[in-house]
């Protein structure tokens, strides 16, 4: 077994220094997981910051970029968008949804 692992370059999960749960870099197209969530948040926040707040303000209302079929929040107030992002960054079931809204919250932040 050790000879096969040595040839392939993979570490044995039975070694004491084996660490597969550490953070790693998110690459476009990867699934968002606990290990690369922080990297995903940084990259998404950077994209959002580059677009600017005006990109999320259409027809006189602020809208969440991740909810295209059902606009959230309905009233379009900036504080409600931040409240929506804060709530989903903590309680959404999907890791990617939590990370996207955490990035939105990080990038747009206070007015």
Rosetta blueprint (number, residue, H / E / L):
1 X L
2 X H
3 X H
4 X H
5 X H
6 X H
7 X H
8 X H
9 X L
10 X L
11 X L
12 X L
13 X L
14 X L
15 X L
16 X L
17 X L
18 X L
19 X L
20 X L
21 X L
22 X L
23 X L
24 X L
25 X L
26 X L
27 X L
28 X L
29 X L
30 X L
31 X L
32 X L
33 X L
34 X L
35 X L
36 X L
37 X H
38 X H
39 X H
40 X H
41 X H
42 X H
43 X H
44 X H
45 X H
46 X H
47 X H
48 X H
49 X H
50 X H
51 X H
52 X L
53 X H
54 X H
55 X H
56 X H
57 X E
58 X E
59 X L
60 X L
61 X E
62 X E
63 X L
64 X L
65 X L
66 X L
67 X L
68 X L
69 X L
70 X L
71 X L
72 X L
73 X L
74 X L
75 X L
76 X L
77 X L
78 X H
79 X H
80 X H
81 X H
82 X H
83 X H
84 X H
85 X H
86 X H
87 X H
88 X H
89 X H
90 X H
91 X H
92 X L
93 X L
94 X L
95 X H
96 X H
97 X H
98 X H
99 X H
100 X H
101 X H
102 X H
103 X H
104 X H
105 X H
106 X H
107 X H
108 X H
109 X L
110 X L
111 X L
